[in-house]
């Protein structure tokens, strides 16, 4: 059998030439029948790897600094926060140097916010791929989330270097960081898939997400400690999944006095609900993507 290459949306496939057409039976799927079917996802695993690989390659293509942006974004924000909140406003940092306090929160936040902005527009920006080739569409926003883990890894290494250079000793608690990363990925994937699906029909999403992300930043205890929030507002703050992630990062890396496991549990439950809700909505509207986009 002879095959010829077919390119669409930046991905390459090999389509058979001269093959007799096969009879395909189309059946309506229900619930997570197609979105989370293990056999379906495994069948298109190569497409998933290509999408994630492509997102990693093109993220900093034709940029002067390249992957250095993964470090410069949280470090530059750390400098600004340290100047205005730490030096001028004298915001408490729970007994640790304010630059370390803010950087430990900015590293996971930068991953989360970047994935939201890029992921919300991922389906629309890959319109030709979505409309011409069938594969589980969840791979597109999931590819953005997966590609961001490379930047997160680089930024986390820099965080450890800065902490060590500052003279703060790392402890065994740093081994708990993967737990908080899993919570963050769940929240990120849930919100990103929902926003990407909504953006297919309502293109206003691409303009709303950057603004909403800025508001979400100040609703998360990054520039200020959670101890400034009291009473029922503290519980409301814990519903924000990034609150538990940020506080967990600080405890694991900086060794803040008490492990915020109750707070982390609430944030993890919130992240799980966001993940399930995002996937359910994505599954309900996925069939119409090719017609609308």
Secondary structure, 3 states (H helix, E strand, C coil): CEEEEEEECCEEEEEEECCCCCCCCCCCCCCCCCCCCHHHHHHCHHHHHHHHHHHHHHCCCCCCCHHHHHHHHHHHHHHHHHHHHHHHCCCCCCCCCHHHHHHHHHHHHHHHHHHHHHHHCHHHHCHHHHHHCCCCCHHHHHHHHHHHHHHHHHHHHHHHHHHHHCCCCCCHHHHHHHHHHHHHHHHHHHHHHHHHHHHHHCCCHHHHHHHHHHHHHHHCCCCCCHHHCCCHHHHHHHHCHHHHHHHHHHHHHHCCCCCCHHHHHHHHHHHHHHHHHHHHHHHHHHHHHHHHC
